[in-house]
């Protein structure tokens, strides 16, 4: 149980960090919010790909990971827009 939670936090941070790297400009966003939005993006990405019928048979599930990054980019953009924080170039 605790290993699953720690794994989700680590993967969420990786997805959130990669999403911030993909986004243009500099985002005014902390590590905790990056991790939360990355974990949420990863969960939504996994859910969407599972709903669409994707099944990973072995190895790393790259498709849900990439979809999670895309969802995290969208979530970060929504968060920055909702909080009024600007993306600085």
PDB file of N, CA, C and O in Angstrom:
ATOM      1  N   UNK A   1       0.816  -1.202   0.000  1.00  0.00           N
ATOM      2  CA  UNK A   1       0.000   0.000   0.000  1.00  0.00           C
ATOM      3  C   UNK A   1       0.857   1.261   0.000  1.00  0.00           C
ATOM      4  O   UNK A   1       0.666   2.137  -0.844  1.00  0.00           O
ATOM      5  N   UNK A   2       1.799   1.363   0.939  1.00  0.00           N
ATOM      6  CA  UNK A   2       2.630   2.554   1.024  1.00  0.00           C
ATOM      7  C   UNK A   2       3.543   2.664  -0.201  1.00  0.00           C
ATOM      8  O   UNK A   2       3.847   3.766  -0.657  1.00  0.00           O
ATOM      9  N   UNK A   3       3.977   1.512  -0.731  1.00  0.00           N
ATOM     10  CA  UNK A   3       4.802   1.516  -1.938  1.00  0.00           C
ATOM     11  C   UNK A   3       4.043   2.049  -3.139  1.00  0.00           C
ATOM     12  O   UNK A   3       4.618   2.724  -3.992  1.00  0.00           O
ATOM     13  N   UNK A   4       2.756   1.749  -3.208  1.00  0.00           N
ATOM     14  CA  UNK A   4       1.919   2.243  -4.301  1.00  0.00           C
ATOM     15  C   UNK A   4       1.764   3.756  -4.225  1.00  0.00           C
ATOM     16  O   UNK A   4       1.820   4.446  -5.243  1.00  0.00           O
ATOM     17  N   UNK A   5       1.571   4.266  -3.018  1.00  0.00           N
ATOM     18  CA  UNK A   5       1.424   5.709  -2.832  1.00  0.00           C
ATOM     19  C   UNK A   5       2.720   6.432  -3.182  1.00  0.00           C
ATOM     20  O   UNK A   5       2.698   7.454  -3.868  1.00  0.00           O
ATOM     21  N   UNK A   6       3.839   5.906  -2.714  1.00  0.00           N
ATOM     22  CA  UNK A   6       5.132   6.525  -3.027  1.00  0.00           C
ATOM     23  C   UNK A   6       5.404   6.453  -4.523  1.00  0.00           C
ATOM     24  O   UNK A   6       5.908   7.413  -5.105  1.00  0.00           O
ATOM     25  N   UNK A   7       5.078   5.329  -5.151  1.00  0.00           N
ATOM     26  CA  UNK A   7       5.241   5.196  -6.601  1.00  0.00           C
ATOM     27  C   UNK A   7       4.396   6.199  -7.363  1.00  0.00           C
ATOM     28  O   UNK A   7       4.858   6.778  -8.346  1.00  0.00           O
ATOM     29  N   UNK A   8       3.154   6.412  -6.919  1.00  0.00           N
ATOM     30  CA  UNK A   8       2.274   7.377  -7.580  1.00  0.00           C
ATOM     31  C   UNK A   8       2.818   8.794  -7.435  1.00  0.00           C
ATOM     32  O   UNK A   8       2.717   9.596  -8.364  1.00  0.00           O
ATOM     33  N   UNK A   9       3.394   9.107  -6.272  1.00  0.00           N
ATOM     34  CA  UNK A   9       3.969  10.435  -6.062  1.00  0.00           C
ATOM     35  C   UNK A   9       5.179  10.642  -6.973  1.00  0.00           C
ATOM     36  O   UNK A   9       5.323  11.700  -7.586  1.00  0.00           O
ATOM     37  N   UNK A  10       6.043   9.636  -7.060  1.00  0.00           N
ATOM     38  CA  UNK A  10       7.242   9.758  -7.903  1.00  0.00           C
ATOM     39  C   UNK A  10       6.859   9.877  -9.375  1.00  0.00           C
ATOM     40  O   UNK A  10       7.374  10.741 -10.085  1.00  0.00           O
ATOM     41  N   UNK A  11       5.958   9.013  -9.834  1.00  0.00           N
ATOM     42  CA  UNK A  11       5.535   9.068 -11.239  1.00  0.00           C
ATOM     43  C   UNK A  11       4.789  10.377 -11.517  1.00  0.00           C
ATOM     44  O   UNK A  11       4.946  10.964 -12.587  1.00  0.00           O
ATOM     45  N   UNK A  12       3.980  10.833 -10.558  1.00  0.00           N
ATOM     46  CA  UNK A  12       3.283  12.105 -10.719  1.00  0.00           C
ATOM     47  C   UNK A  12       4.259  13.266 -10.862  1.00  0.00           C
ATOM     48  O   UNK A  12       4.047  14.164 -11.678  1.00  0.00           O
ATOM     49  N   UNK A  13       5.326  13.246 -10.071  1.00  0.00           N
ATOM     50  CA  UNK A  13       6.334  14.303 -10.179  1.00  0.00           C
ATOM     51  C   UNK A  13       7.024  14.252 -11.533  1.00  0.00           C
ATOM     52  O   UNK A  13       7.254  15.294 -12.148  1.00  0.00           O
ATOM     53  N   UNK A  14       7.355  13.061 -12.004  1.00  0.00           N
ATOM     54  CA  UNK A  14       8.018  12.925 -13.308  1.00  0.00           C
ATOM     55  C   UNK A  14       7.104  13.410 -14.421  1.00  0.00           C
ATOM     56  O   UNK A  14       7.546  14.156 -15.296  1.00  0.00           O
ATOM     57  N   UNK A  15       5.850  13.007 -14.407  1.00  0.00           N
ATOM     58  CA  UNK A  15       4.901  13.434 -15.435  1.00  0.00           C
ATOM     59  C   UNK A  15       4.705  14.949 -15.370  1.00  0.00           C
ATOM     60  O   UNK A  15       4.702  15.614 -16.406  1.00  0.00           O
ATOM     61  N   UNK A  16       4.543  15.501 -14.168  1.00  0.00           N
ATOM     62  CA  UNK A  16       4.371  16.943 -14.020  1.00  0.00           C
ATOM     63  C   UNK A  16       5.589  17.718 -14.490  1.00  0.00           C
ATOM     64  O   UNK A  16       5.454  18.748 -15.150  1.00  0.00           O
ATOM     65  N   UNK A  17       6.785  17.229 -14.154  1.00  0.00           N
ATOM     66  CA  UNK A  17       8.014  17.905 -14.587  1.00  0.00           C
ATOM     67  C   UNK A  17       8.160  17.865 -16.099  1.00  0.00           C
ATOM     68  O   UNK A  17       8.538  18.864 -16.711  1.00  0.00           O
ATOM     69  N   UNK A  18       7.867  16.727 -16.707  1.00  0.00           N
ATOM     70  CA  UNK A  18       7.940  16.634 -18.167  1.00  0.00           C
ATOM     71  C   UNK A  18       6.895  17.519 -18.836  1.00  0.00           C
ATOM     72  O   UNK A  18       7.155  18.113 -19.882  1.00  0.00           O
ATOM     73  N   UNK A  19       5.712  17.605 -18.232  1.00  0.00           N
ATOM     74  CA  UNK A  19       4.670  18.481 -18.783  1.00  0.00           C
ATOM     75  C   UNK A  19       5.114  19.936 -18.732  1.00  0.00           C
ATOM     76  O   UNK A  19       4.868  20.691 -19.672  1.00  0.00           O
ATOM     77  N   UNK A  20       5.764  20.334 -17.647  1.00  0.00           N
ATOM     78  CA  UNK A  20       6.250  21.713 -17.541  1.00  0.00           C
ATOM     79  C   UNK A  20       7.367  21.975 -18.535  1.00  0.00           C
ATOM     80  O   UNK A  20       7.490  23.093 -19.035  1.00  0.00           O
ATOM     81  N   UNK A  21       8.189  20.969 -18.835  1.00  0.00           N
ATOM     82  CA  UNK A  21       9.244  21.137 -19.832  1.00  0.00           C
ATOM     83  C   UNK A  21       8.670  21.317 -21.233  1.00  0.00           C
ATOM     84  O   UNK A  21       9.226  22.055 -22.047  1.00  0.00           O
ATOM     85  N   UNK A  22       7.555  20.642 -21.512  1.00  0.00           N
ATOM     86  CA  UNK A  22       6.928  20.723 -22.832  1.00  0.00           C
ATOM     87  C   UNK A  22       6.262  22.084 -23.035  1.00  0.00           C
ATOM     88  O   UNK A  22       6.235  22.609 -24.148  1.00  0.00           O
ATOM     89  N   UNK A  23       5.727  22.647 -21.959  1.00  0.00           N
ATOM     90  CA  UNK A  23       5.010  23.922 -22.055  1.00  0.00           C
ATOM     91  C   UNK A  23       5.991  25.065 -22.344  1.00  0.00           C
ATOM     92  O   UNK A  23       7.091  25.099 -21.793  1.00  0.00           O
ATOM     93  N   UNK A  24       5.585  25.997 -23.211  1.00  0.00           N
ATOM     94  CA  UNK A  24       6.461  27.143 -23.477  1.00  0.00           C
ATOM     95  C   UNK A  24       6.459  28.127 -22.314  1.00  0.00           C
ATOM     96  O   UNK A  24       5.467  28.241 -21.594  1.00  0.00           O
ATOM     97  N   UNK A  25       7.547  28.825 -22.134  1.00  0.00           N
ATOM     98  CA  UNK A  25       7.640  29.838 -21.088  1.00  0.00           C
ATOM     99  C   UNK A  25       7.934  29.225 -19.731  1.00  0.00           C
ATOM    100  O   UNK A  25       8.101  28.014 -19.591  1.00  0.00           O
ATOM    101  N   UNK A  26       7.993  30.096 -18.745  1.00  0.00           N
ATOM    102  CA  UNK A  26       8.271  29.655 -17.380  1.00  0.00           C
ATOM    103  C   UNK A  26       6.978  29.719 -16.577  1.00  0.00           C
ATOM    104  O   UNK A  26       6.305  30.750 -16.553  1.00  0.00           O
ATOM    105  N   UNK A  27       6.636  28.619 -15.922  1.00  0.00           N
ATOM    106  CA  UNK A  27       5.418  28.561 -15.135  1.00  0.00           C
ATOM    107  C   UNK A  27       5.742  28.861 -13.679  1.00  0.00           C
ATOM    108  O   UNK A  27       6.732  28.364 -13.142  1.00  0.00           O
ATOM    109  N   UNK A  28       4.914  29.668 -13.048  1.00  0.00           N
ATOM    110  CA  UNK A  28       5.057  29.990 -11.640  1.00  0.00           C
ATOM    111  C   UNK A  28       4.297  28.929 -10.843  1.00  0.00           C
ATOM    112  O   UNK A  28       3.156  29.142 -10.434  1.00  0.00           O
ATOM    113  N   UNK A  29       4.950  27.779 -10.629  1.00  0.00           N
ATOM    114  CA  UNK A  29       4.290  26.613 -10.050  1.00  0.00           C
ATOM    115  C   UNK A  29       5.286  25.874  -9.164  1.00  0.00           C
ATOM    116  O   UNK A  29       6.424  25.646  -9.575  1.00  0.00           O
ATOM    117  N   UNK A  30       4.880  25.499  -7.969  1.00  0.00           N
ATOM    118  CA  UNK A  30       5.754  24.814  -7.035  1.00  0.00           C
ATOM    119  C   UNK A  30       5.834  23.316  -7.277  1.00  0.00           C
ATOM    120  O   UNK A  30       5.105  22.763  -8.101  1.00  0.00           O
ATOM    121  N   UNK A  31       6.731  22.672  -6.544  1.00  0.00           N
ATOM    122  CA  UNK A  31       6.939  21.226  -6.687  1.00  0.00           C
ATOM    123  C   UNK A  31       5.721  20.419  -6.257  1.00  0.00           C
ATOM    124  O   UNK A  31       5.391  19.414  -6.886  1.00  0.00           O
ATOM    125  N   UNK A  32       5.060  20.844  -5.204  1.00  0.00           N
ATOM    126  CA  UNK A  32       3.898  20.085  -4.717  1.00  0.00           C
ATOM    127  C   UNK A  32       2.770  20.135  -5.739  1.00  0.00           C
ATOM    128  O   UNK A  32       2.167  19.105  -6.040  1.00  0.00           O
ATOM    129  N   UNK A  33       2.476  21.310  -6.274  1.00  0.00           N
ATOM    130  CA  UNK A  33       1.404  21.420  -7.270  1.00  0.00           C
ATOM    131  C   UNK A  33       1.802  20.718  -8.567  1.00  0.00           C
ATOM    132  O   UNK A  33       0.944  20.149  -9.241  1.00  0.00           O
ATOM    133  N   UNK A  34       3.079  20.747  -8.929  1.00  0.00           N
ATOM    134  CA  UNK A  34       3.555  20.001 -10.093  1.00  0.00           C
ATOM    135  C   UNK A  34       3.292  18.510  -9.908  1.00  0.00           C
ATOM    136  O   UNK A  34       2.836  17.832 -10.829  1.00  0.00           O
ATOM    137  N   UNK A  35       3.582  18.007  -8.712  1.00  0.00           N
ATOM    138  CA  UNK A  35       3.374  16.591  -8.417  1.00  0.00           C
ATOM    139  C   UNK A  35       1.895  16.233  -8.419  1.00  0.00           C
ATOM    140  O   UNK A  35       1.508  15.199  -8.963  1.00  0.00           O
ATOM    141  N   UNK A  36       1.069  17.076  -7.817  1.00  0.00           N
ATOM    142  CA  UNK A  36      -0.373  16.808  -7.765  1.00  0.00           C
ATOM    143  C   UNK A  36      -0.971  16.792  -9.168  1.00  0.00           C
ATOM    144  O   UNK A  36      -1.712  15.875  -9.522  1.00  0.00           O
ATOM    145  N   UNK A  37      -0.648  17.810  -9.968  1.00  0.00           N
ATOM    146  CA  UNK A  37      -1.199  17.874 -11.323  1.00  0.00           C
ATOM    147  C   UNK A  37      -0.632  16.765 -12.205  1.00  0.00           C
ATOM    148  O   UNK A  37      -1.335  16.248 -13.073  1.00  0.00           O
ATOM    149  N   UNK A  38       0.634  16.392 -11.993  1.00  0.00           N
ATOM    150  CA  UNK A  38       1.226  15.279 -12.741  1.00  0.00           C
ATOM    151  C   UNK A  38       0.576  13.955 -12.392  1.00  0.00           C
ATOM    152  O   UNK A  38       0.296  13.146 -13.277  1.00  0.00           O
ATOM    153  N   UNK A  39       0.330  13.725 -11.094  1.00  0.00           N
ATOM    154  CA  UNK A  39      -0.328  12.481 -10.671  1.00  0.00           C
ATOM    155  C   UNK A  39      -1.762  12.424 -11.201  1.00  0.00           C
ATOM    156  O   UNK A  39      -2.223  11.373 -11.647  1.00  0.00           O
ATOM    157  N   UNK A  40      -2.458  13.553 -11.149  1.00  0.00           N
ATOM    158  CA  UNK A  40      -3.814  13.602 -11.681  1.00  0.00           C
ATOM    159  C   UNK A  40      -3.813  13.380 -13.189  1.00  0.00           C
ATOM    160  O   UNK A  40      -4.669  12.665 -13.710  1.00  0.00           O
ATOM    161  N   UNK A  41      -2.868  13.981 -13.887  1.00  0.00           N
ATOM    162  CA  UNK A  41      -2.737  13.768 -15.334  1.00  0.00           C
ATOM    163  C   UNK A  41      -2.433  12.318 -15.662  1.00  0.00           C
ATOM    164  O   UNK A  41      -2.980  11.768 -16.618  1.00  0.00           O
ATOM    165  N   UNK A  42      -1.561  11.695 -14.875  1.00  0.00           N
ATOM    166  CA  UNK A  42      -1.243  10.288 -15.094  1.00  0.00           C
ATOM    167  C   UNK A  42      -2.433   9.387 -14.864  1.00  0.00           C
ATOM    168  O   UNK A  42      -2.659   8.443 -15.621  1.00  0.00           O
ATOM    169  N   UNK A  43      -3.203   9.673 -13.813  1.00  0.00           N
ATOM    170  CA  UNK A  43      -4.392   8.867 -13.525  1.00  0.00           C
ATOM    171  C   UNK A  43      -5.444   9.021 -14.621  1.00  0.00           C
ATOM    172  O   UNK A  43      -6.042   8.037 -15.057  1.00  0.00           O
ATOM    173  N   UNK A  44      -5.665  10.254 -15.063  1.00  0.00           N
ATOM    174  CA  UNK A  44      -6.632  10.486 -16.139  1.00  0.00           C
ATOM    175  C   UNK A  44      -6.140   9.853 -17.438  1.00  0.00           C
ATOM    176  O   UNK A  44      -6.926   9.248 -18.168  1.00  0.00           O
ATOM    177  N   UNK A  45      -4.851   9.987 -17.732  1.00  0.00           N
ATOM    178  CA  UNK A  45      -4.284   9.385 -18.943  1.00  0.00           C
ATOM    179  C   UNK A  45      -4.425   7.882 -18.951  1.00  0.00           C
ATOM    180  O   UNK A  45      -4.756   7.294 -19.980  1.00  0.00           O
ATOM    181  N   UNK A  46      -4.176   7.247 -17.805  1.00  0.00           N
ATOM    182  CA  UNK A  46      -4.343   5.797 -17.711  1.00  0.00           C
ATOM    183  C   UNK A  46      -5.806   5.393 -17.869  1.00  0.00           C
ATOM    184  O   UNK A  46      -6.121   4.397 -18.521  1.00  0.00           O
ATOM    185  N   UNK A  47      -6.690   6.178 -17.265  1.00  0.00           N
ATOM    186  CA  UNK A  47      -8.112   5.880 -17.370  1.00  0.00           C
ATOM    187  C   UNK A  47      -8.630   6.017 -18.796  1.00  0.00           C
ATOM    188  O   UNK A  47      -9.400   5.181 -19.269  1.00  0.00           O
ATOM    189  N   UNK A  48      -8.206   7.071 -19.471  1.00  0.00           N
ATOM    190  CA  UNK A  48      -8.660   7.306 -20.849  1.00  0.00           C
ATOM    191  C   UNK A  48      -8.156   6.202 -21.781  1.00  0.00           C
ATOM    192  O   UNK A  48      -8.920   5.667 -22.585  1.00  0.00           O
ATOM    193  N   UNK A  49      -6.872   5.864 -21.671  1.00  0.00           N
ATOM    194  CA  UNK A  49      -6.343   4.829 -22.559  1.00  0.00           C
ATOM    195  C   UNK A  49      -6.953   3.467 -22.256  1.00  0.00           C
ATOM    196  O   UNK A  49      -7.165   2.666 -23.166  1.00  0.00           O
ATOM    197  N   UNK A  50      -7.237   3.200 -20.986  1.00  0.00           N
ATOM    198  CA  UNK A  50      -7.903   1.944 -20.636  1.00  0.00           C
ATOM    199  C   UNK A  50      -9.321   1.917 -21.191  1.00  0.00           C
ATOM    200  O   UNK A  50      -9.772   0.893 -21.704  1.00  0.00           O
ATOM    201  N   UNK A  51     -10.024   3.040 -21.087  1.00  0.00           N
ATOM    202  CA  UNK A  51     -11.380   3.129 -21.616  1.00  0.00           C
ATOM    203  C   UNK A  51     -11.403   2.926 -23.129  1.00  0.00           C
ATOM    204  O   UNK A  51     -12.337   2.334 -23.669  1.00  0.00           O
ATOM    205  N   UNK A  52     -10.368   3.424 -23.809  1.00  0.00           N
ATOM    206  CA  UNK A  52     -10.294   3.277 -25.263  1.00  0.00           C
ATOM    207  C   UNK A  52      -9.789   1.907 -25.708  1.00  0.00           C
ATOM    208  O   UNK A  52      -9.667   1.644 -26.904  1.00  0.00           O
ATOM    209  N   UNK A  53      -9.496   1.037 -24.742  1.00  0.00           N
ATOM    210  CA  UNK A  53      -9.153  -0.334 -25.083  1.00  0.00           C
ATOM    211  C   UNK A  53      -7.678  -0.663 -25.102  1.00  0.00           C
ATOM    212  O   UNK A  53      -7.308  -1.754 -25.536  1.00  0.00           O
ATOM    213  N   UNK A  54      -6.817   0.239 -24.649  1.00  0.00           N
ATOM    214  CA  UNK A  54      -5.381  -0.045 -24.635  1.00  0.00           C
ATOM    215  C   UNK A  54      -5.059  -1.046 -23.539  1.00  0.00           C
ATOM    216  O   UNK A  54      -5.480  -0.885 -22.394  1.00  0.00           O
ATOM    217  N   UNK A  55      -4.314  -2.076 -23.895  1.00  0.00           N
ATOM    218  CA  UNK A  55      -3.853  -3.066 -22.934  1.00  0.00           C
ATOM    219  C   UNK A  55      -2.347  -3.230 -23.111  1.00  0.00           C
ATOM    220  O   UNK A  55      -1.876  -3.513 -24.212  1.00  0.00           O
ATOM    221  N   UNK A  56      -1.602  -3.054 -22.038  1.00  0.00           N
ATOM    222  CA  UNK A  56      -0.157  -3.236 -22.074  1.00  0.00           C
ATOM    223  C   UNK A  56       0.148  -4.682 -21.693  1.00  0.00           C
ATOM    224  O   UNK A  56      -0.270  -5.157 -20.637  1.00  0.00           O
ATOM    225  N   UNK A  57       0.884  -5.378 -22.566  1.00  0.00           N
ATOM    226  CA  UNK A  57       1.145  -6.784 -22.313  1.00  0.00           C
ATOM    227  C   UNK A  57       2.453  -7.020 -21.567  1.00  0.00           C
ATOM    228  O   UNK A  57       2.584  -8.014 -20.853  1.00  0.00           O
ATOM    229  N   UNK A  58       3.407  -6.134 -21.720  1.00  0.00           N
ATOM    230  CA  UNK A  58       4.670  -6.282 -20.989  1.00  0.00           C
ATOM    231  C   UNK A  58       5.462  -4.980 -21.072  1.00  0.00           C
ATOM    232  O   UNK A  58       5.279  -4.185 -21.995  1.00  0.00           O
ATOM    233  N   UNK A  59       6.328  -4.778 -20.113  1.00  0.00           N
ATOM    234  CA  UNK A  59       7.193  -3.604 -20.133  1.00  0.00           C
ATOM    235  C   UNK A  59       6.495  -2.355 -19.639  1.00  0.00           C
ATOM    236  O   UNK A  59       5.485  -2.420 -18.937  1.00  0.00           O
ATOM    237  N   UNK A  60       7.048  -1.223 -20.017  1.00  0.00           N
ATOM    238  CA  UNK A  60       6.516   0.071 -19.592  1.00  0.00           C
ATOM    239  C   UNK A  60       5.340   0.456 -20.483  1.00  0.00           C
ATOM    240  O   UNK A  60       5.385   0.279 -21.700  1.00  0.00           O
ATOM    241  N   UNK A  61       4.303   0.978 -19.870  1.00  0.00           N
ATOM    242  CA  UNK A  61       3.114   1.412 -20.614  1.00  0.00           C
ATOM    243  C   UNK A  61       3.360   2.833 -21.130  1.00  0.00           C
ATOM    244  O   UNK A  61       3.010   3.808 -20.465  1.00  0.00           O
ATOM    245  N   UNK A  62       3.953   2.944 -22.298  1.00  0.00           N
ATOM    246  CA  UNK A  62       4.344   4.252 -22.837  1.00  0.00           C
ATOM    247  C   UNK A  62       3.154   5.090 -23.260  1.00  0.00           C
ATOM    248  O   UNK A  62       3.151   6.301 -23.043  1.00  0.00           O
ATOM    249  N   UNK A  63       2.146   4.480 -23.857  1.00  0.00           N
ATOM    250  CA  UNK A  63       0.998   5.242 -24.356  1.00  0.00           C
ATOM    251  C   UNK A  63       0.272   5.952 -23.209  1.00  0.00           C
ATOM    252  O   UNK A  63       0.035   7.155 -23.316  1.00  0.00           O
ATOM    253  N   UNK A  64      -0.094   5.271 -22.118  1.00  0.00           N
ATOM    254  CA  UNK A  64      -0.722   5.990 -20.999  1.00  0.00           C
ATOM    255  C   UNK A  64       0.200   7.055 -20.399  1.00  0.00           C
ATOM    256  O   UNK A  64      -0.277   8.098 -19.952  1.00  0.00           O
ATOM    257  N   UNK A  65       1.503   6.808 -20.385  1.00  0.00           N
ATOM    258  CA  UNK A  65       2.469   7.773 -19.866  1.00  0.00           C
ATOM    259  C   UNK A  65       2.455   9.048 -20.708  1.00  0.00           C
ATOM    260  O   UNK A  65       2.417  10.152 -20.164  1.00  0.00           O
ATOM    261  N   UNK A  66       2.484   8.898 -22.036  1.00  0.00           N
ATOM    262  CA  UNK A  66       2.467  10.065 -22.933  1.00  0.00           C
ATOM    263  C   UNK A  66       1.134  10.798 -22.871  1.00  0.00           C
ATOM    264  O   UNK A  66       1.100  12.029 -22.891  1.00  0.00           O
ATOM    265  N   UNK A  67       0.048  10.060 -22.796  1.00  0.00           N
ATOM    266  CA  UNK A  67      -1.266  10.697 -22.663  1.00  0.00           C
ATOM    267  C   UNK A  67      -1.348  11.432 -21.324  1.00  0.00           C
ATOM    268  O   UNK A  67      -1.947  12.504 -21.240  1.00  0.00           O
ATOM    269  N   UNK A  68      -0.751  10.861 -20.287  1.00  0.00           N
ATOM    270  CA  UNK A  68      -0.708  11.521 -18.990  1.00  0.00           C
ATOM    271  C   UNK A  68       0.037  12.847 -19.033  1.00  0.00           C
ATOM    272  O   UNK A  68      -0.367  13.812 -18.385  1.00  0.00           O
ATOM    273  N   UNK A  69       1.121  12.897 -19.793  1.00  0.00           N
ATOM    274  CA  UNK A  69       1.861  14.155 -19.950  1.00  0.00           C
ATOM    275  C   UNK A  69       0.998  15.192 -20.660  1.00  0.00           C
ATOM    276  O   UNK A  69       0.971  16.355 -20.257  1.00  0.00           O
ATOM    277  N   UNK A  70       0.303  14.787 -21.700  1.00  0.00           N
ATOM    278  CA  UNK A  70      -0.563  15.710 -22.434  1.00  0.00           C
ATOM    279  C   UNK A  70      -1.676  16.229 -21.521  1.00  0.00           C
ATOM    280  O   UNK A  70      -1.975  17.423 -21.517  1.00  0.00           O
ATOM    281  N   UNK A  71      -2.285  15.331 -20.750  1.00  0.00           N
ATOM    282  CA  UNK A  71      -3.346  15.750 -19.820  1.00  0.00           C
ATOM    283  C   UNK A  71      -2.773  16.681 -18.757  1.00  0.00           C
ATOM    284  O   UNK A  71      -3.421  17.656 -18.377  1.00  0.00           O
ATOM    285  N   UNK A  72      -1.567  16.392 -18.274  1.00  0.00           N
ATOM    286  CA  UNK A  72      -0.939  17.244 -17.264  1.00  0.00           C
ATOM    287  C   UNK A  72      -0.652  18.638 -17.820  1.00  0.00           C
ATOM    288  O   UNK A  72      -0.796  19.625 -17.098  1.00  0.00           O
ATOM    289  N   UNK A  73      -0.253  18.738 -19.080  1.00  0.00           N
ATOM    290  CA  UNK A  73      -0.047  20.049 -19.711  1.00  0.00           C
ATOM    291  C   UNK A  73      -1.353  20.835 -19.699  1.00  0.00           C
ATOM    292  O   UNK A  73      -1.365  22.025 -19.383  1.00  0.00           O
ATOM    293  N   UNK A  74      -2.448  20.170 -20.042  1.00  0.00           N
ATOM    294  CA  UNK A  74      -3.762  20.825 -20.046  1.00  0.00           C
ATOM    295  C   UNK A  74      -4.156  21.246 -18.636  1.00  0.00           C
ATOM    296  O   UNK A  74      -4.664  22.350 -18.437  1.00  0.00           O
ATOM    297  N   UNK A  75      -3.924  20.369 -17.652  1.00  0.00           N
ATOM    298  CA  UNK A  75      -4.268  20.695 -16.270  1.00  0.00           C
ATOM    299  C   UNK A  75      -3.430  21.861 -15.738  1.00  0.00           C
ATOM    300  O   UNK A  75      -3.945  22.713 -15.014  1.00  0.00           O
ATOM    301  N   UNK A  76      -2.154  21.902 -16.089  1.00  0.00           N
ATOM    302  CA  UNK A  76      -1.297  23.009 -15.655  1.00  0.00           C
ATOM    303  C   UNK A  76      -1.772  24.308 -16.282  1.00  0.00           C
ATOM    304  O   UNK A  76      -1.818  25.339 -15.611  1.00  0.00           O
ATOM    305  N   UNK A  77      -2.127  24.271 -17.562  1.00  0.00           N
ATOM    306  CA  UNK A  77      -2.633  25.477 -18.222  1.00  0.00           C
ATOM    307  C   UNK A  77      -3.933  25.951 -17.572  1.00  0.00           C
ATOM    308  O   UNK A  77      -4.126  27.150 -17.373  1.00  0.00           O
ATOM    309  N   UNK A  78      -4.819  25.020 -17.243  1.00  0.00           N
ATOM    310  CA  UNK A  78      -6.078  25.379 -16.574  1.00  0.00           C
ATOM    311  C   UNK A  78      -5.785  25.968 -15.198  1.00  0.00           C
ATOM    312  O   UNK A  78      -6.374  26.980 -14.818  1.00  0.00           O
ATOM    313  N   UNK A  79      -4.882  25.341 -14.454  1.00  0.00           N
ATOM    314  CA  UNK A  79      -4.529  25.827 -13.120  1.00  0.00           C
ATOM    315  C   UNK A  79      -3.938  27.235 -13.179  1.00  0.00           C
ATOM    316  O   UNK A  79      -4.311  28.106 -12.393  1.00  0.00           O
ATOM    317  N   UNK A  80      -3.024  27.448 -14.107  1.00  0.00           N
ATOM    318  CA  UNK A  80      -2.414  28.773 -14.221  1.00  0.00           C
ATOM    319  C   UNK A  80      -3.437  29.820 -14.640  1.00  0.00           C
ATOM    320  O   UNK A  80      -3.381  30.962 -14.183  1.00  0.00           O
ATOM    321  N   UNK A  81      -4.370  29.439 -15.506  1.00  0.00           N
ATOM    322  CA  UNK A  81      -5.423  30.365 -15.918  1.00  0.00           C
ATOM    323  C   UNK A  81      -6.399  30.664 -14.793  1.00  0.00           C
ATOM    324  O   UNK A  81      -6.855  31.799 -14.648  1.00  0.00           O
ATOM    325  N   UNK A  82      -6.720  29.654 -14.000  1.00  0.00           N
ATOM    326  CA  UNK A  82      -7.689  29.821 -12.926  1.00  0.00           C
ATOM    327  C   UNK A  82      -7.119  30.631 -11.745  1.00  0.00           C
ATOM    328  O   UNK A  82      -7.841  31.381 -11.089  1.00  0.00           O
ATOM    329  N   UNK A  83      -5.834  30.467 -11.495  1.00  0.00           N
ATOM    330  CA  UNK A  83      -5.222  31.182 -10.374  1.00  0.00           C
ATOM    331  C   UNK A  83      -4.695  32.552 -10.767  1.00  0.00           C
ATOM    332  O   UNK A  83      -4.264  33.321  -9.907  1.00  0.00           O
ATOM    333  N   UNK A  84      -4.723  32.861 -12.043  1.00  0.00           N
ATOM    334  CA  UNK A  84      -4.268  34.163 -12.506  1.00  0.00           C
ATOM    335  C   UNK A  84      -2.754  34.288 -12.607  1.00  0.00           C
ATOM    336  O   UNK A  84      -2.227  35.385 -12.792  1.00  0.00           O
ATOM    337  N   UNK A  85      -2.058  33.161 -12.485  1.00  0.00           N
ATOM    338  CA  UNK A  85      -0.599  33.198 -12.627  1.00  0.00           C
ATOM    339  C   UNK A  85      -0.259  33.206 -14.089  1.00  0.00           C
ATOM    340  O   UNK A  85      -0.835  32.451 -14.873  1.00  0.00           O
ATOM    341  N   UNK A  86       0.655  34.038 -14.457  1.00  0.00           N
ATOM    342  CA  UNK A  86       1.017  34.175 -15.858  1.00  0.00           C
ATOM    343  C   UNK A  86       2.205  33.290 -16.208  1.00  0.00           C
ATOM    344  O   UNK A  86       3.071  33.010 -15.379  1.00  0.00           O
ATOM    345  N   UNK A  87       2.213  32.863 -17.460  1.00  0.00           N
ATOM    346  CA  UNK A  87       3.366  32.148 -17.998  1.00  0.00           C
ATOM    347  C   UNK A  87       4.321  33.219 -18.511  1.00  0.00           C
ATOM    348  O   UNK A  87       3.982  34.006 -19.395  1.00  0.00           O
ATOM    349  N   UNK A  88       5.507  33.230 -17.943  1.00  0.00           N
ATOM    350  CA  UNK A  88       6.504  34.224 -18.348  1.00  0.00           C
ATOM    351  C   UNK A  88       7.409  33.649 -19.394  1.00  0.00           C
ATOM    352  O   UNK A  88       7.852  32.506 -19.288  1.00  0.00           O
ATOM    353  N   UNK A  89       7.687  34.436 -20.409  1.00  0.00           N
ATOM    354  CA  UNK A  89       8.577  33.975 -21.485  1.00  0.00           C
ATOM    355  C   UNK A  89      10.007  34.234 -21.167  1.00  0.00           C
ATOM    356  O   UNK A  89      10.886  33.908 -21.965  1.00  0.00           O
TER     357      UNK A  89
END
